[in-house]
Amino acid sequence: MVDEFAKMVGALAGPLAVVVAVRPQLFRLDSRWWAVALIGVSFAALGVDMMNDLPSKESDDPFGSGVTALVIAAGLIWWGSSRARRATPRSVTPRDAKPVRSSERVPVVPATERDLPQGIVAKAVVRRGATVEERLTNLFDQHRTGAIGLEEYRAGVQEELADCDEAILLHRRSQGDMDADDYQAELEELEDEREECRWRLKWIADQEYKASISREGFPEQGKWARFEYTDADGEVSKRTIAMWQKRGAYIVGFDRSRKAERTFRQDRISDWVCG
């Protein structure tokens, strides 16, 4: 009975030691050193088996061989278990696991923040509130309802653009503290916000140009006019029109060079002379 049990333990301990050495997490073990202890168990089973079969052994010293196996087993079990207990537990992460990007934006404070002016740090903290898009939309709604003028709207967008530039500076200095995928995704988001600010500033500039033309005042209509016109591709051409009239933000008249009626955007007209 003891002989069969020892053989069964020895047969199981060897393969288990190999598995523990390769994937200890399968048995919820923290260290591969437990494999050494299992090898010791295998030696112990071998020693017990040798000593149990002592009367049938024809060796000169079967008892001594069994004791030797037990001594080796005790040493391996003690060494492996002690090293395993002293080992620092570590979590095993699957190789295909990827960091999950949270929908909530959590700013990363760089290690070099002390090198930046305090004003930049303070503005970066403020950015943890409403998003840039929300603040820009709020500014536009105020302008549309007449609560603020175009000049105040432009000042607000310029401030947001400056904050975006400073946030990108902070983010680039924190590159070493972030996962590469998270860093790139965050950088692209910040750059998109900066482009949104630039686009709104361009729209404001167009509105101011149109307002300046309205203040100068194209006549309502005329018999002829000469001017330079910049088309959508940026090409400039000299135009002469006849029997023209103003329709909202456009000038409509008979283009003599094209021999047909044409429509021109007022904000693309320069060097206007009419009669």
C-alpha positions as CSV (number, residue, x, y, z in Angstrom):
1,M,0.0,0.0,0.0
2,V,2.8,2.4,1.0
3,D,4.8,1.4,-2.1
4,E,1.9,2.1,-4.5
5,F,1.1,5.5,-2.9
6,A,4.8,6.5,-3.1
7,K,5.0,5.5,-6.8
8,M,1.8,7.5,-7.5
9,V,3.1,10.6,-5.7
10,G,6.4,10.3,-7.6
11,A,4.7,9.9,-10.9
12,L,2.5,13.1,-10.3
13,A,5.2,15.3,-8.7
14,G,7.5,15.3,-11.7
15,P,5.0,16.5,-14.3
16,L,3.5,19.0,-11.8
17,A,6.9,20.5,-11.3
18,V,7.3,21.0,-15.0
19,V,3.9,22.7,-15.2
20,V,4.6,24.9,-12.2
21,A,7.9,26.0,-13.7
22,V,6.3,27.1,-16.9
23,R,2.9,28.4,-15.7
24,P,2.7,28.8,-11.9
25,Q,-0.5,30.9,-12.3
26,L,-2.5,27.8,-13.2
27,F,-2.3,26.7,-9.6
28,R,-2.5,30.3,-8.2
29,L,1.1,30.2,-7.2
30,D,3.2,33.4,-6.9
31,S,6.7,31.9,-7.8
32,R,8.2,29.2,-10.0
33,W,10.4,28.1,-7.0
34,W,7.6,25.8,-6.0
35,A,8.7,23.6,-8.8
36,V,11.9,22.9,-7.0
37,A,9.9,21.8,-3.9
38,L,7.8,19.5,-6.1
39,I,11.0,17.9,-7.4
40,G,11.9,17.3,-3.8
41,V,8.6,15.6,-3.3
42,S,9.4,13.3,-6.2
43,F,12.8,12.4,-4.6
44,A,11.0,11.7,-1.3
45,A,8.6,9.3,-3.0
46,L,11.6,7.6,-4.6
47,G,13.3,7.3,-1.2
48,V,10.2,5.9,0.5
49,D,9.8,3.4,-2.4
50,M,13.4,2.3,-2.0
51,M,13.2,1.8,1.7
52,N,9.8,0.0,1.5
53,D,11.2,-2.5,-0.9
54,L,14.4,-3.0,1.3
55,P,14.0,-6.8,1.7
56,S,13.8,-7.4,-2.1
57,K,16.8,-5.2,-2.9
58,E,19.9,-6.9,-4.0
59,S,22.1,-3.8,-3.8
60,D,24.9,-3.6,-1.3
61,D,23.3,-0.7,0.6
62,P,19.7,-0.2,-0.4
63,F,18.9,1.5,2.9
64,G,21.7,4.0,2.4
65,S,20.4,4.8,-1.1
66,G,16.9,5.4,0.3
67,V,18.2,7.7,3.0
68,T,20.2,9.6,0.5
69,A,17.1,10.2,-1.6
70,L,15.2,11.4,1.4
71,V,18.0,13.8,2.4
72,I,18.1,15.2,-1.1
73,A,14.3,15.5,-1.0
74,A,14.3,17.4,2.3
75,G,16.9,19.8,1.0
76,L,15.0,20.5,-2.2
77,I,11.7,21.0,-0.4
78,W,13.2,23.4,2.1
79,W,15.2,25.3,-0.5
80,G,12.4,25.6,-3.0
81,S,9.7,26.5,-0.5
82,S,11.9,29.1,1.3
83,R,12.8,30.8,-1.9
84,A,9.2,30.8,-3.0
85,R,8.0,32.4,0.2
86,R,10.7,35.1,0.0
87,A,9.9,35.9,-3.7
88,T,7.9,39.0,-4.3
89,P,4.4,38.2,-5.5
90,R,3.8,39.4,-9.1
91,S,0.6,39.5,-11.1
92,V,0.7,37.5,-14.4
93,T,-0.9,39.5,-17.3
94,P,-1.9,37.8,-20.5
95,R,0.4,38.7,-23.4
96,D,-2.5,39.9,-25.6
97,A,-3.9,42.2,-22.9
98,K,-4.0,45.8,-23.9
99,P,-4.6,48.9,-21.7
100,V,-8.2,50.0,-21.7
101,R,-8.7,53.7,-22.3
102,S,-11.2,55.1,-20.0
103,S,-13.9,57.4,-21.4
104,E,-13.2,59.9,-18.6
105,R,-10.2,62.0,-19.3
106,V,-7.7,61.8,-16.5
107,P,-4.8,64.3,-16.9
108,V,-1.3,63.1,-16.3
109,V,0.9,65.3,-14.1
110,P,4.4,65.2,-15.6
111,A,7.5,64.6,-13.3
112,T,9.0,67.8,-14.8
113,E,6.0,70.0,-13.8
114,R,8.1,72.0,-11.4
115,D,10.1,73.3,-14.4
116,L,7.0,74.9,-15.9
117,P,5.6,78.4,-15.0
118,Q,2.9,78.2,-12.3
119,G,0.4,79.8,-14.7
120,I,0.7,76.9,-17.1
121,V,0.1,74.4,-14.3
122,A,-2.9,76.3,-13.0
123,K,-4.5,76.4,-16.5
124,A,-3.9,72.7,-16.9
125,V,-5.8,72.1,-13.7
126,V,-8.7,74.2,-14.9
127,R,-8.9,72.1,-18.1
128,R,-10.0,69.2,-16.0
129,G,-13.5,70.7,-16.0
130,A,-15.6,71.3,-19.2
131,T,-14.0,70.2,-22.4
132,V,-12.6,72.6,-25.0
133,E,-15.4,71.9,-27.4
134,E,-18.0,72.6,-24.7
135,R,-16.4,75.9,-23.8
136,L,-16.1,77.0,-27.5
137,T,-19.7,76.1,-28.1
138,N,-20.7,78.1,-25.1
139,L,-18.8,81.1,-26.4
140,F,-20.4,80.8,-29.8
141,D,-23.9,80.6,-28.3
142,Q,-23.2,83.8,-26.3
143,H,-22.1,85.5,-29.5
144,R,-25.1,84.2,-31.5
145,T,-27.5,85.5,-28.9
146,G,-25.7,88.9,-28.7
147,A,-24.4,88.4,-25.2
148,I,-20.9,89.1,-26.4
149,G,-19.5,90.7,-29.5
150,L,-17.3,89.3,-32.2
151,E,-14.2,90.8,-30.5
152,E,-15.0,89.1,-27.2
153,Y,-15.7,85.8,-29.0
154,R,-12.3,86.0,-30.7
155,A,-10.5,86.8,-27.4
156,G,-12.1,83.8,-25.8
157,V,-11.1,81.5,-28.6
158,Q,-7.5,82.8,-28.5
159,E,-7.3,82.1,-24.8
160,E,-8.5,78.5,-25.5
161,L,-5.9,78.2,-28.2
162,A,-3.2,79.3,-25.8
163,D,-4.4,76.8,-23.2
164,C,-4.3,74.0,-25.9
165,D,-0.7,74.9,-26.8
166,E,0.3,74.8,-23.1
167,A,-1.6,71.5,-22.5
168,I,0.3,69.9,-25.5
169,L,3.6,71.1,-23.9
170,L,2.6,69.5,-20.6
171,H,1.6,66.3,-22.4
172,R,4.8,66.0,-24.4
173,R,6.9,66.3,-21.2
174,S,4.9,63.5,-19.6
175,Q,5.6,61.0,-22.5
176,G,8.0,58.9,-20.3
177,D,5.4,58.4,-17.7
178,M,2.6,57.1,-20.0
179,D,1.9,54.0,-22.1
180,A,2.7,54.6,-25.7
181,D,-0.8,54.0,-27.0
182,D,-2.4,56.2,-24.4
183,Y,0.2,59.0,-25.0
184,Q,-0.5,59.0,-28.8
185,A,-4.3,59.0,-28.3
186,E,-4.2,61.8,-25.8
187,L,-1.9,63.8,-28.1
188,E,-4.2,63.4,-31.1
189,E,-7.1,64.6,-29.0
190,L,-5.3,67.7,-27.8
191,E,-4.2,68.5,-31.4
192,D,-7.8,68.1,-32.6
193,E,-8.8,70.6,-29.9
194,R,-6.2,73.0,-31.1
195,E,-7.3,72.7,-34.7
196,E,-10.9,73.4,-33.6
197,C,-9.6,76.7,-32.1
198,R,-7.8,77.7,-35.2
199,W,-10.8,76.9,-37.4
200,R,-13.0,79.2,-35.3
201,L,-10.4,82.0,-35.4
202,K,-10.4,81.7,-39.2
203,W,-14.2,81.9,-39.2
204,I,-14.1,85.0,-37.0
205,A,-11.6,86.6,-39.4
206,D,-13.9,85.9,-42.3
207,Q,-16.8,87.5,-40.4
208,E,-14.8,90.6,-39.7
209,Y,-13.7,90.9,-43.3
210,K,-17.3,90.6,-44.5
211,A,-18.3,93.2,-41.9
212,S,-15.6,95.6,-43.1
213,I,-16.9,95.3,-46.7
214,S,-20.4,96.0,-45.5
215,R,-19.3,99.1,-43.6
216,E,-17.4,100.4,-46.7
217,G,-20.6,99.6,-48.6
218,F,-20.8,98.2,-52.1
219,P,-23.4,100.3,-54.0
220,E,-26.6,98.5,-54.5
221,Q,-26.2,98.4,-58.3
222,G,-24.2,100.0,-61.2
223,K,-23.6,100.0,-64.9
224,W,-20.0,98.7,-64.8
225,A,-17.3,97.6,-62.4
226,R,-13.7,96.5,-62.5
227,F,-12.0,94.4,-59.8
228,E,-9.7,91.5,-59.0
229,Y,-11.3,88.3,-57.9
230,T,-9.8,85.3,-56.0
231,D,-11.6,82.1,-56.7
232,A,-11.9,79.0,-54.4
233,D,-8.5,77.6,-55.7
234,G,-6.7,80.9,-54.8
235,E,-6.3,82.0,-58.4
236,V,-6.6,85.8,-59.0
237,S,-8.1,87.2,-62.1
238,K,-9.1,90.6,-63.4
239,R,-12.9,90.9,-64.0
240,T,-15.1,93.5,-65.7
241,I,-18.8,93.3,-65.3
242,A,-21.8,95.2,-66.5
243,M,-25.3,95.9,-65.2
244,W,-24.5,94.5,-61.8
245,Q,-26.3,94.6,-58.5
246,K,-25.7,93.5,-54.9
247,R,-27.5,90.5,-53.6
248,G,-26.7,89.9,-49.9
249,A,-23.0,89.0,-49.6
250,Y,-22.7,88.6,-53.4
251,I,-22.3,90.7,-56.5
252,V,-24.2,89.5,-59.6
253,G,-23.5,90.9,-63.1
254,F,-22.7,90.2,-66.7
255,D,-19.0,89.1,-67.0
256,R,-17.7,90.5,-70.3
257,S,-14.8,88.1,-70.5
258,R,-17.0,85.0,-69.9
259,K,-19.9,86.5,-71.9
260,A,-22.4,85.3,-69.2
261,E,-23.9,86.3,-65.9
262,R,-21.6,85.5,-63.0
263,T,-21.9,85.7,-59.2
264,F,-19.0,86.9,-57.1
265,R,-18.5,86.7,-53.3
266,Q,-17.9,90.1,-51.9
267,D,-15.2,88.9,-49.5
268,R,-13.1,87.7,-52.5
269,I,-13.2,91.0,-54.3
270,S,-10.4,93.5,-54.2
271,D,-9.4,96.7,-56.0
272,W,-13.1,97.5,-56.6
273,V,-13.9,100.3,-59.0
274,C,-17.4,100.9,-60.3
275,G,-19.6,103.4,-62.1
